[in-house]
Amino acid sequence: CVCCKKTGKLLCDQCYRVIHFNLQPNSNRLMSCDFLDQVCVLALYQPPISKLIQELKYKRVRKTAELLAKLLYYHLNIPKTDFITWAPISRGRLNERGFNQAELIAKNISKLIEVPAINLLIKNKETKKQAKSSLKERITNLEGSFIFNHFYGGLIDDASVLIVDDVISTGSTLNECAKILKTAKANKVVRLAVAQS
């Protein structure tokens, strides 16, 4: 278990019972959501959820993505959408980590809800890590950092899109992604996050 180290499962039954489910995201913290039509968040970013996310991102335990997707599927009423995509990361970070954790979670959700997961967004510039930035800095950092993947041009016209990410703080990253999708003529953009910090 990622939390108590008991042998058996990635998340034992005892630690599972202490998850602080956050079915209504704290909208006071989501200061940047102009282009998002809906925000769904599984839990607060604290153990054991934070431990699961860290295990995936920093220790590269990919099996964790499957568990997080199942928790999202079983504990949230995921809105019906036409497509699933994910928060992109830069090529540098992708090379460093070897995968995008949001993509792994999105593809596992895609299997569960039988909605196609496609790479609609590309991060075309390196940005500072967002975690320690103010809202104003976050928005400035993100301007122009995402582009629409033109391979899918026309596919999302009037469609609804679910964007998956691991952690939401102010909403600025996914709001910027939603802006790009709306510019590409998506009708509705829903954000699905594992945790809210």
N, C-alpha and C positions, 0 to 999 in steps of 0.2 A: 504494500500500500504506500502511495506517495506521501501520505501524511504520517501514519503511525509506524510504518515499516513492517507491519504484520505480513507474513508470507501468505500468498494466495492470489488476491486480485489487485489491480492497479488502484482501486478504491474499495476499501473494505466496507461492510455494511454499517459498522459503527461510525466511521468517518463520513459516509454518505449521509447519515442522519443529521449531521451538523451543518450541512450546506445551508447557507442563508439565501434561500431563493428570493429573487428580486423581480417578481413578475410585473411590477409597475416601475419602470425606470425612473430615477430621480430627475425629473425634468428641470429642476433648479440648476443642476450641473450641466445639462445639455444646452449650452448657450449658443450653439452653432448648428442649427438643424433646418435652415430655410428651405432646402431642397429635398429633405427627407419627409415622406408622407407618414411614416410610422417607424417607431423604434421598439424592438423587442429585445429584452435582456434577460438572461437566465438567472444570474446570481450576482452577489456582491463579490468584488475582487478581494477575497480573503480565503484562508485555508478552509476546506481542501481545494476549492476551485483554483485559487492562485497557484497552488502547488502543482496541480495538473497542467496548467498553462506553462509554468516554468519548466516542467519536465519535458514538455513538447518542444518549447522554443530553445532552451539552452542545453538540454541533455539529449535532445534528438530522439526521444522515445515516441516514434510515430504512432504506435498503437493508441496513444493518448487521444489523438485526433478522433478516432473511432468512438471512444468512450464519451468525449465531449459532444460529439454529434448526437449520440444516443440520448444523452441528458437533455439536450435542446429539443429533440424530437418528442421525448416522453413528458417533458415538463412545460413546454410552451405550445400554445396554439399557433403554429407557424402559418402565417397568411398564405393563401394560394397565390402563386405567381407563375409567370411564363418561363422565367429563366432564373438561375442562381449564378452569381459571380462572387468575387472576393476582393478584399482590399489588397491592392498590389504592393509589392516591395521592390526596391531598386535592384538592378542587376548585381551590383556590388554586394548587397546584403544577401541576395539569393545565392550567389557563389560562395559566400562565407558560411551560410547556414546549410545550404544544400537543398532547401525547400522553403515554401511559404506556408506557415502554419495555418493561415486563414484559408488557403486553397485546399489543404488537406481536410480541414473541418467541412468546408463547403462541398467537397466531392463525396464525403461520407453522408452528409445530409441529403445530397442529390439522390443517392441510392435509396435512402429511407423514404423520401417523399415522391420519388420518381419524376423529378423535374430536372431538365438538362442543366448541367453546370458548365459554363463557358467563360473563357478568359476575355471579358469585355473591356478591361481597363489595363493600361500599361503605365508604370511609373517611369517617367522619362528623365528624372533628375534626382540626384542624391539630396536628401534633406537631413537636417539635424534630427536627432531622436526627439520625439515629441514629449515624452514623459515629464521632463522638467521645465517645459516652456509655458509661458503665459498664453492665454487665449489669443491675444493680439499677435504674439510671436508665432503661434501655431498656424494662424490664418496666413500670415506673411510667408512663412516657410513653405506652405502648401501651394501657394499661387503658381499655377502653370506647371505643377509637378506631375499631373496625371493627364493622359490623353486617351481617347477612345480607340479601341483596337479596330481599325477600319476593315479588317478581314470580315467583320460581322456587320458591315454597313447595311442599313435597311432592315436587318433582322429584328431589331427591337422597336421599330416604329409602332407606337401605340401599345407597347407591351408593358407588363409589370415585371420588375426585377428585384430580387432579394440579394442584398449585399451582405456577405458574412465577414465578421472580424472576430478577433479573440477578445480584445478589451476596448471598452468605450470610456472616454474620460469626458471631454467637452462636446464631442460629436463632430469636431472640425474636419478630421480626415474623411469620414464617410460622407459628410455634407459636401465636401469638395468632389468626391467620387460621384455623388448623386447629381451634382450640378453638371458634370460631364455627361452622364447618362441621359439627363433631361435634355441637354443640348443635342444629343444624338437621337432625340425624339421618343425616349421612353415616356410612358404615360404615368407610371407610378413607381416609386423606389422605396423599398422597405429595408431597414437595417436590422440585422440579426446579430447580436453579440453574445459571447459566452458570459462576459463579466463587465460590471461597471465599477470603475475605481472611484 
